[in-house]
Amino acid sequence: MTKKLNLFTLFFLLAYTMLLHYSHAQTLLGYWHNWQTSNAPYIPLNQVDVRYNYVCLAFAVPGGGTDYKMEFIPDQVSQAVLITQIQALQAQGQKVIISIGGATAPITLSTDAERDTFIVRMNGIINTYGFNGIDIDLEGSSLSLTGGTIANPTTPAITRMIFAIKQIMANYHQAKGKKLLLTMAPETAFVQGGMSAYTGIWGAYLPVIHALRDSLDMLNVQLYNSGSMYGIDGNIYTQGTADFIVAMTEAVIKGFNTAGGFFQGLPASKVGIGLPACINAAGGGFTDTATVRAAANYLLGEGPKPGSYTLQTPGGYPALKGMMTWSINWDKVATCGGVYEFASNFEKIFQPDACTTCPAPTNTTATNITATAAKLNWQVNNCAVAYQVKYKVNGTTNWITANVNNNTGFINVTGLQPNTKYRWKVRSKCATNPNVFSDFSTIKTFTTALLKSGLNSLAEIKVYPNPASDFINIETGTETLPISLLIFNHSGQKVLESTITQNQQIDIRSFNPGIYLIRINNQAIKFIKK
């Protein structure tokens, strides 16, 4: 009985650990710009990549020359159009959240009247657009400590903000019968900075996080535009490194001491890794995809230590919530790290079985080579659903593209030139995302065979004059007529296709000077156009 119970307990624990990993660590939150810029262009909301399952609209801001009368005005489309686009995202399972504040719009609730106006206005925005949640992105002078502790704050603007968010969430629950999502994106100074000091902006978010911890769904501290910060091991870590990601993330999970008391950490299932989508999206702190992946895998307990920082919890945090980025618009820019590079990296980290990338095909060989055809083979990868093959005459720049719309692992190419060297390569297409291709395989070469005479005698075909300027004469001897004629230029491009009779003259005045290949049935003869 004891053995059975122990085995059951072990199975339960293993299953529970896996459930934590796959049920919680699947959130990709991105901020969407409600404006147009040339560097990170506006994206219609309903065209946001579906991998962003939390979409934060940036931003609801104070209007009318105040720091509390909140408003949200669509910048590029009408209110009705944006509501329709929000509903389209929600219909495919994405959560759409309104973010308040941002770097240039401080929000300060200086009186109870301002607090109440803030509540009414945010209730109206949430209800009008049908948002699923609210994101607190208070920066600059919005929050500044003047006293109290984390558990018992006394700064009026902070206590009013806590009260306001609780009331907005209560109003939503009462009206909708469900919970309003709550996310936060503080800067490091407002959170981990509490280890250095507990005054002004340093640690100012900690009372807010603590008071709302039961309602909080995802905390994404901005691990950029930060400079260096203390980790809970007492060492200083610099933004843009794997150590910074690991140290700052574990700090909010394990908790840390401050002059305002101990900050009790959050469950890993409420914590995300917040990073810029590309180097141009932030003033500092961009971290390349490989480093991000190494840091996240270590945090998840799925990879080795990527730097000097050692996790205080062996095995890491498999339930880590996911990742956040500023911003979706920057992630979409092709010249800023590649289209949706951040989203793709998230999938590699948190959904490795989704086959979001395909390894380049291997074992590439050319077989069944004749004078005009060949079979190109490669090793089939289970990830792939289709392949794209490119080949060209050696020494030319023009690739010929052929698509293989099934997982066969080979293609028969025809119409090749005899006795000619070809270069070719192949890449695979991801089965779960047809827009994702692998890298191309290494380039391989093969040479087609010499043509065997299909005529009575090669000598029976004459092409003259050679070289020629205006016309060439072709004599076919006793070959059965009519005869198929093809002429190719030196790049392998077909410049003429016809049928001929005995002793025919061909006009080549429109041809560019160079070497040409005549194919007559199964024979090939070169001539030069002067």
C-alpha positions as CSV (number, residue, x, y, z in Angstrom):
1,M,0.0,0.0,0.0
2,T,2.8,2.4,0.9
3,K,4.6,1.6,-2.4
4,K,1.5,2.2,-4.4
5,L,0.9,5.5,-2.7
6,N,4.4,6.6,-3.2
7,L,4.3,5.7,-6.9
8,F,1.0,7.6,-7.2
9,T,2.4,10.6,-5.4
10,L,5.4,10.6,-7.7
11,F,3.3,10.4,-10.8
12,F,1.0,13.2,-9.5
13,L,4.0,15.4,-8.8
14,L,5.5,14.8,-12.3
15,A,2.2,15.4,-14.0
16,Y,1.6,18.5,-11.9
17,T,5.1,19.9,-12.8
18,M,4.4,19.3,-16.5
19,L,1.0,20.9,-16.2
20,L,2.5,24.0,-14.7
21,H,5.0,24.2,-17.5
22,Y,2.5,23.9,-20.3
23,S,-0.5,25.6,-18.8
24,H,1.2,28.7,-17.4
25,A,4.3,29.4,-19.5
26,Q,2.6,30.2,-22.7
27,T,1.9,33.9,-22.6
28,L,3.5,36.3,-25.1
29,L,2.5,39.9,-24.3
30,G,3.2,42.7,-26.7
31,Y,2.5,46.4,-26.8
32,W,0.7,47.7,-29.9
33,H,1.2,51.3,-31.0
34,N,-1.9,53.4,-31.4
35,W,0.1,55.8,-33.8
36,Q,2.1,55.9,-36.9
37,T,5.8,56.3,-37.1
38,S,8.2,55.7,-40.0
39,N,10.6,53.5,-37.9
40,A,7.9,51.2,-36.4
41,P,4.9,51.6,-38.7
42,Y,1.3,51.3,-37.6
43,I,-0.2,47.8,-37.9
44,P,-4.0,47.3,-38.3
45,L,-4.9,45.7,-35.0
46,N,-6.6,42.7,-36.6
47,Q,-3.3,41.9,-38.4
48,V,-1.3,41.4,-35.2
49,D,0.5,38.1,-35.2
50,V,-1.7,35.5,-33.5
51,R,1.3,34.3,-31.4
52,Y,0.8,37.4,-29.3
53,N,-2.0,36.1,-27.0
54,Y,-1.9,39.2,-24.8
55,V,-2.1,42.4,-26.9
56,C,-1.7,45.6,-24.9
57,L,-2.9,48.8,-26.6
58,A,-0.6,51.7,-25.9
59,F,-1.9,53.9,-24.4
60,A,-4.8,55.4,-22.5
61,V,-3.5,58.7,-21.3
62,P,-4.7,61.7,-19.3
63,G,-6.4,64.4,-21.4
64,G,-7.5,67.9,-21.0
65,G,-4.3,69.1,-19.5
66,T,-4.7,66.8,-16.5
67,D,-2.8,63.9,-15.1
68,Y,-5.9,61.8,-14.2
69,K,-8.8,62.4,-16.8
70,M,-8.2,59.3,-18.8
71,E,-9.0,59.0,-22.5
72,F,-8.3,56.6,-25.3
73,I,-8.7,57.9,-28.9
74,P,-7.9,55.6,-31.9
75,D,-5.3,57.4,-34.0
76,Q,-5.6,55.7,-37.4
77,V,-9.1,54.3,-37.6
78,S,-12.5,55.2,-36.2
79,Q,-13.7,53.9,-32.8
80,A,-16.2,51.6,-34.5
81,V,-13.4,50.0,-36.7
82,L,-11.1,49.5,-33.8
83,I,-13.8,47.9,-31.7
84,T,-14.5,45.5,-34.6
85,Q,-10.7,44.7,-34.8
86,I,-10.6,44.1,-31.1
87,Q,-13.5,41.6,-31.4
88,A,-11.7,39.9,-34.3
89,L,-8.6,39.3,-32.1
90,Q,-10.8,38.1,-29.2
91,A,-12.6,35.7,-31.5
92,Q,-9.3,33.9,-32.2
93,G,-8.4,33.6,-28.5
94,Q,-6.2,36.7,-28.0
95,K,-6.7,38.9,-25.0
96,V,-6.8,42.6,-25.7
97,I,-5.7,44.9,-22.8
98,I,-5.7,48.6,-22.4
99,S,-2.4,50.0,-21.1
100,I,-2.4,53.1,-19.0
101,G,0.4,55.7,-18.9
102,G,3.6,55.0,-20.8
103,A,6.9,56.9,-20.8
104,T,5.5,60.3,-21.7
105,A,2.1,60.5,-19.9
106,P,2.4,60.6,-16.0
107,I,-0.7,59.7,-14.1
108,T,-0.9,61.1,-10.5
109,L,-4.1,60.8,-8.4
110,S,-3.5,63.8,-6.1
111,T,-7.0,63.9,-4.5
112,D,-9.9,61.5,-3.8
113,A,-11.9,63.4,-6.5
114,E,-9.2,62.8,-9.1
115,R,-9.1,59.2,-8.0
116,D,-12.8,58.8,-8.5
117,T,-12.7,60.6,-11.9
118,F,-9.9,58.2,-12.9
119,I,-12.1,55.2,-12.0
120,V,-15.1,56.4,-13.9
121,R,-13.2,57.2,-17.0
122,M,-11.3,53.9,-17.0
123,N,-14.6,52.0,-16.5
124,G,-15.9,53.8,-19.5
125,I,-12.9,53.0,-21.7
126,I,-12.9,49.4,-20.8
127,N,-16.7,49.0,-21.4
128,T,-16.7,51.0,-24.6
129,Y,-14.0,48.9,-26.3
130,G,-14.7,45.6,-24.6
131,F,-11.1,45.2,-23.3
132,N,-10.2,42.0,-21.4
133,G,-7.8,43.7,-19.0
134,I,-5.9,46.7,-17.8
135,D,-2.1,47.1,-17.9
136,I,-0.4,49.5,-15.4
137,D,2.6,51.1,-17.2
138,L,3.3,54.0,-14.8
139,E,6.7,55.7,-15.5
140,G,8.4,58.9,-14.7
141,S,6.8,60.9,-11.9
142,S,3.6,58.8,-11.7
143,L,4.8,57.0,-8.5
144,S,7.2,58.4,-6.0
145,L,7.5,57.2,-2.4
146,T,7.3,59.6,0.4
147,G,7.0,57.2,3.3
148,G,5.5,54.0,4.7
149,T,6.4,50.4,4.0
150,I,5.6,47.9,1.2
151,A,2.9,46.3,3.3
152,N,1.6,49.6,4.6
153,P,2.2,52.4,2.2
154,T,1.4,56.0,3.2
155,T,2.1,57.9,0.0
156,P,-1.3,59.2,-1.0
157,A,-0.8,58.9,-4.8
158,I,0.1,55.2,-4.3
159,T,-2.7,54.3,-2.0
160,R,-5.2,56.0,-4.3
161,M,-3.9,54.1,-7.3
162,I,-4.2,50.8,-5.4
163,F,-7.8,51.7,-4.4
164,A,-8.6,52.8,-8.0
165,I,-7.4,49.6,-9.6
166,K,-9.2,47.4,-7.1
167,Q,-12.4,49.4,-7.7
168,I,-12.1,49.1,-11.5
169,M,-11.7,45.4,-11.2
170,A,-14.6,45.1,-8.8
171,N,-16.8,47.1,-11.1
172,Y,-15.9,44.9,-14.1
173,H,-16.5,41.7,-12.1
174,Q,-19.9,42.9,-11.0
175,A,-20.9,43.9,-14.5
176,K,-19.4,41.0,-16.5
177,G,-19.4,38.2,-13.9
178,K,-15.7,37.5,-14.6
179,K,-12.3,38.8,-13.7
180,L,-10.6,41.7,-15.5
181,L,-7.0,40.8,-16.4
182,L,-4.3,42.8,-14.7
183,T,-0.8,43.2,-16.0
184,M,2.1,45.5,-15.0
185,A,5.2,46.7,-16.8
186,P,7.3,48.7,-14.3
187,E,10.9,49.8,-14.9
188,T,13.6,48.1,-12.9
189,A,14.2,51.2,-10.6
190,F,10.7,51.0,-9.4
191,V,11.0,47.3,-8.4
192,Q,14.5,45.7,-8.1
193,G,15.8,49.2,-7.4
194,G,14.2,48.9,-4.0
195,M,17.2,46.9,-3.0
196,S,19.4,50.0,-3.5
197,A,17.0,52.5,-1.8
198,Y,13.4,52.8,-0.8
199,T,12.5,56.4,-1.6
200,G,11.3,58.4,-4.6
201,I,11.0,56.1,-7.6
202,W,13.3,53.5,-6.0
203,G,11.0,50.6,-5.1
204,A,7.8,52.8,-5.7
205,Y,6.0,50.0,-7.5
206,L,6.5,47.4,-4.7
207,P,3.5,48.5,-2.6
208,V,1.3,48.4,-5.7
209,I,2.4,44.9,-6.7
210,H,2.1,43.7,-3.1
211,A,-1.5,45.1,-2.6
212,L,-2.7,43.7,-6.0
213,R,-0.7,40.4,-6.0
214,D,-3.9,38.3,-5.7
215,S,-5.4,40.0,-8.8
216,L,-2.2,40.3,-10.8
217,D,-1.9,38.0,-13.8
218,M,1.4,39.0,-15.2
219,L,4.3,41.2,-14.0
220,N,6.7,42.2,-16.8
221,V,9.5,44.3,-15.4
222,Q,11.2,46.2,-18.2
223,L,14.6,44.7,-18.4
224,Y,15.9,47.5,-20.6
225,N,16.5,51.3,-20.4
226,S,17.8,50.3,-17.0
227,G,21.5,50.4,-16.4
228,S,22.9,48.1,-13.8
229,M,21.0,46.6,-10.8
230,Y,21.6,44.5,-7.7
231,G,20.6,40.9,-7.7
232,I,19.5,39.1,-4.6
233,D,23.0,37.6,-4.3
234,G,24.4,41.1,-3.6
235,N,26.2,41.4,-6.9
236,I,25.6,44.0,-9.6
237,Y,24.4,42.9,-13.1
238,T,24.3,44.8,-16.3
239,Q,21.4,45.0,-18.8
240,G,21.7,43.2,-22.1
241,T,23.2,40.1,-20.6
242,A,21.9,36.6,-19.7
243,D,22.8,37.3,-16.1
244,F,20.7,40.4,-16.0
245,I,17.6,38.5,-17.2
246,V,18.1,35.6,-14.8
247,A,19.0,37.7,-11.8
248,M,16.2,40.3,-12.2
249,T,13.6,37.6,-12.9
250,E,14.5,35.5,-9.9
251,A,14.5,38.6,-7.7
252,V,10.8,39.2,-8.2
253,I,10.1,35.4,-7.7
254,K,12.1,34.9,-4.5
255,G,11.6,38.4,-3.0
256,F,14.2,40.7,-1.4
257,N,14.8,43.0,1.5
258,T,14.3,46.8,1.2
259,A,14.3,49.7,3.7
260,G,10.5,49.5,3.4
261,G,10.4,45.8,4.5
262,F,10.7,42.5,2.8
263,F,9.1,42.3,-0.7
264,Q,7.4,38.9,-0.8
265,G,8.0,37.4,-4.2
266,L,5.4,36.4,-6.7
267,P,4.7,32.9,-8.1
268,A,6.7,32.2,-11.2
269,S,3.4,31.7,-13.0
270,K,2.8,35.5,-12.7
271,V,6.2,36.6,-13.9
272,G,7.3,37.4,-17.5
273,I,10.6,38.4,-19.1
274,G,10.2,41.9,-20.5
275,L,12.6,42.9,-23.3
276,P,12.7,45.1,-26.4
277,A,11.9,43.4,-29.7
278,C,15.0,44.8,-31.4
279,I,17.9,47.1,-30.9
280,N,16.1,50.1,-32.1
281,A,13.1,49.6,-29.8
282,A,14.9,50.8,-26.7
283,G,17.7,53.1,-25.6
284,G,19.6,50.2,-24.1
285,G,19.2,46.6,-22.9
286,F,18.5,44.9,-26.2
287,T,19.6,41.2,-25.9
288,D,20.2,39.0,-28.9
289,T,17.9,36.0,-29.4
290,A,20.5,33.3,-28.5
291,T,21.3,35.0,-25.2
292,V,17.6,35.4,-24.4
293,R,17.0,31.8,-25.1
294,A,19.9,30.7,-23.0
295,A,18.7,32.8,-20.0
296,A,15.1,31.7,-20.4
297,N,16.0,28.0,-20.7
298,Y,18.1,28.2,-17.5
299,L,15.2,29.9,-15.7
300,L,12.8,27.2,-16.9
301,G,15.2,24.5,-15.6
302,E,15.8,23.3,-19.2
303,G,19.3,24.5,-19.9
304,P,22.8,25.2,-18.3
305,K,23.8,28.3,-16.5
306,P,24.5,30.9,-19.2
307,G,26.7,33.3,-17.1
308,S,27.9,33.8,-13.6
309,Y,24.6,34.1,-11.8
310,T,23.4,31.0,-10.0
311,L,19.7,30.4,-9.4
312,Q,18.9,30.0,-5.7
313,T,16.2,27.5,-6.6
314,P,17.9,24.4,-8.3
315,G,15.9,23.3,-11.2
316,G,14.6,26.7,-12.0
317,Y,11.0,27.8,-12.5
318,P,9.1,25.6,-15.0
319,A,5.9,27.6,-14.4
320,L,7.4,30.9,-15.7
321,K,4.5,32.9,-17.3
322,G,6.2,33.9,-20.5
323,M,7.6,37.0,-22.2
324,M,6.7,40.6,-22.9
325,T,8.1,43.0,-25.5
326,W,8.1,46.5,-26.5
327,S,6.7,46.3,-29.1
328,I,4.7,44.3,-31.6
329,N,5.2,47.1,-34.2
330,W,9.0,46.9,-33.7
331,D,8.9,43.1,-33.9
332,K,7.2,43.4,-37.3
333,V,9.9,45.6,-38.8
334,A,11.9,43.5,-41.2
335,T,15.1,45.6,-40.9
336,C,15.1,45.4,-37.1
337,G,16.2,41.9,-36.5
338,G,13.8,40.2,-38.9
339,V,10.0,40.0,-39.1
340,Y,8.6,38.7,-35.8
341,E,12.0,37.6,-34.6
342,F,10.9,38.1,-30.9
343,A,7.7,36.1,-31.4
344,S,9.6,33.3,-33.1
345,N,12.2,33.2,-30.3
346,F,9.3,33.0,-27.7
347,E,8.1,29.9,-29.5
348,K,11.5,28.3,-29.5
349,I,11.7,28.8,-25.8
350,F,8.2,28.0,-24.6
351,Q,6.7,25.9,-27.4
352,P,9.7,23.8,-28.7
353,D,7.4,21.0,-29.9
354,A,5.4,23.4,-32.1
355,C,8.0,23.1,-34.9
356,T,8.1,26.8,-35.4
357,T,11.5,26.5,-37.2
358,C,12.8,23.8,-39.4
359,P,16.4,22.7,-39.6
360,A,17.9,23.0,-43.1
361,P,17.6,19.7,-45.1
362,T,20.6,17.5,-45.1
363,N,22.1,14.6,-47.1
364,T,21.5,16.5,-50.4
365,T,22.5,14.4,-53.4
366,A,21.8,14.5,-57.2
367,T,20.9,11.1,-58.8
368,N,19.4,9.8,-62.1
369,I,21.5,12.4,-63.9
370,T,20.9,12.5,-67.7
371,A,21.8,15.1,-70.3
372,T,18.7,17.1,-69.6
373,A,17.3,16.0,-66.2
374,A,18.3,15.0,-62.7
375,K,16.7,13.9,-59.4
376,L,17.6,16.1,-56.5
377,N,17.3,14.4,-53.1
378,W,17.5,15.5,-49.4
379,Q,16.7,14.1,-46.0
380,V,13.1,14.6,-45.0
381,N,12.6,16.3,-41.7
382,N,9.4,15.5,-39.7
383,C,9.0,19.3,-39.1
384,A,8.6,20.1,-42.7
385,V,5.4,20.2,-44.8
386,A,6.9,21.3,-48.1
387,Y,10.2,22.3,-49.7
388,Q,11.6,25.0,-52.0
389,V,14.4,24.1,-54.4
390,K,16.6,26.5,-56.2
391,Y,19.0,25.6,-59.0
392,K,21.1,27.5,-61.6
393,V,23.8,27.0,-64.1
394,N,27.2,27.3,-62.4
395,G,28.6,30.8,-62.7
396,T,25.3,32.6,-63.3
397,T,23.2,34.7,-60.9
398,N,19.7,33.6,-61.9
399,W,18.2,31.0,-59.7
400,I,15.3,28.9,-60.9
401,T,12.8,28.2,-58.1
402,A,10.8,25.0,-57.8
403,N,8.3,24.3,-55.0
404,V,7.7,20.8,-53.7
405,N,4.3,21.0,-52.0
406,N,4.5,17.8,-50.1
407,N,7.0,16.0,-47.8
408,T,8.6,13.7,-50.4
409,G,12.3,14.7,-50.0
410,F,13.1,14.8,-53.7
411,I,12.2,16.5,-57.0
412,N,12.8,15.6,-60.6
413,V,14.1,18.6,-62.6
414,T,14.0,18.6,-66.4
415,G,14.8,20.9,-69.3
416,L,18.5,21.1,-68.3
417,Q,21.4,21.8,-70.6
418,P,23.6,18.8,-71.6
419,N,27.2,18.7,-70.3
420,T,26.5,21.6,-67.9
421,K,27.5,22.1,-64.3
422,Y,24.5,23.1,-62.0
423,R,24.4,24.4,-58.4
424,W,21.4,23.8,-56.2
425,K,20.1,24.2,-52.7
426,V,16.9,23.4,-50.8
427,R,15.0,24.7,-47.7
428,S,12.0,23.4,-45.8
429,K,8.8,25.0,-44.8
430,C,7.4,24.6,-41.2
431,A,4.4,22.4,-40.9
432,T,2.7,24.5,-38.2
433,N,3.5,27.9,-39.7
434,P,3.7,28.0,-43.6
435,N,5.3,31.4,-43.4
436,V,8.4,30.0,-41.7
437,F,11.2,28.6,-43.8
438,S,14.5,27.0,-42.7
439,D,17.8,28.2,-43.8
440,F,18.9,26.8,-47.2
441,S,21.0,23.6,-47.2
442,T,24.6,23.8,-48.3
443,I,25.0,24.4,-52.0
444,K,25.7,21.2,-54.0
445,T,26.7,20.8,-57.6
446,F,26.1,18.2,-60.3
447,T,27.0,18.0,-64.1
448,T,24.5,16.8,-66.7
449,A,25.7,14.1,-69.1
450,L,26.7,14.4,-72.7
451,L,23.8,14.1,-75.2
452,K,23.6,10.8,-77.0
453,S,22.7,11.2,-80.7
454,G,19.0,10.9,-81.4
455,L,19.7,11.6,-85.0
456,N,21.2,9.3,-87.6
457,S,24.6,11.0,-87.3
458,L,25.8,14.1,-85.4
459,A,27.7,15.0,-88.6
460,E,24.4,15.2,-90.5
461,I,23.5,18.5,-88.6
462,K,25.3,21.6,-89.7
463,V,25.2,25.1,-88.2
464,Y,26.9,27.9,-90.1
465,P,28.3,30.4,-90.2
466,N,29.7,30.1,-86.7
467,P,30.4,32.7,-85.4
468,A,27.5,34.6,-87.0
469,S,26.1,38.1,-86.9
470,D,22.6,38.1,-88.5
471,F,21.5,34.6,-89.5
472,I,22.5,31.0,-89.0
473,N,21.8,28.2,-91.4
474,I,20.8,24.8,-90.1
475,E,21.0,21.7,-92.3
476,T,19.5,18.5,-90.8
477,G,20.6,15.9,-93.2
478,T,18.2,12.9,-93.4
479,E,16.5,13.4,-90.0
480,T,12.7,12.9,-90.1
481,L,11.0,16.3,-90.2
482,P,9.8,18.5,-88.6
483,I,12.4,18.8,-85.9
484,S,12.1,20.6,-82.5
485,L,14.5,23.5,-82.0
486,L,15.4,25.2,-78.8
487,I,18.1,27.9,-78.3
488,F,19.4,28.9,-74.9
489,N,21.7,31.8,-73.9
490,H,24.7,31.4,-71.7
491,S,22.6,31.9,-68.5
492,G,20.4,28.9,-69.4
493,Q,17.4,31.1,-70.5
494,K,15.4,29.9,-73.5
495,V,15.5,32.6,-76.2
496,L,13.8,30.7,-79.0
497,E,11.6,27.7,-79.5
498,S,10.4,26.5,-82.9
499,T,10.2,23.6,-85.3
500,I,12.3,23.6,-88.4
501,T,12.5,21.9,-91.8
502,Q,15.5,20.9,-93.8
503,N,18.1,23.7,-94.5
504,Q,16.4,26.4,-92.5
505,Q,17.7,29.9,-91.8
506,I,17.3,31.4,-88.3
507,D,17.2,35.1,-87.7
508,I,19.5,36.0,-84.7
509,R,19.8,39.7,-85.2
510,S,17.9,40.4,-81.9
511,F,20.2,38.2,-79.9
512,N,22.8,39.7,-77.7
513,P,26.4,38.9,-78.4
514,G,27.6,35.8,-76.6
515,I,27.6,32.0,-76.6
516,Y,24.4,30.1,-77.4
517,L,23.3,26.5,-77.3
518,I,21.1,24.9,-79.9
519,R,19.1,21.8,-78.9
520,I,17.8,19.9,-81.8
521,N,15.8,16.9,-80.5
522,N,18.4,15.2,-78.3
523,Q,21.5,16.9,-79.7
524,A,23.3,20.1,-78.6
525,I,25.5,22.4,-80.7
526,K,27.1,25.7,-79.6
527,F,27.4,28.8,-81.7
528,I,28.6,32.3,-81.1
529,K,26.7,35.5,-81.9
530,K,29.1,38.3,-82.8
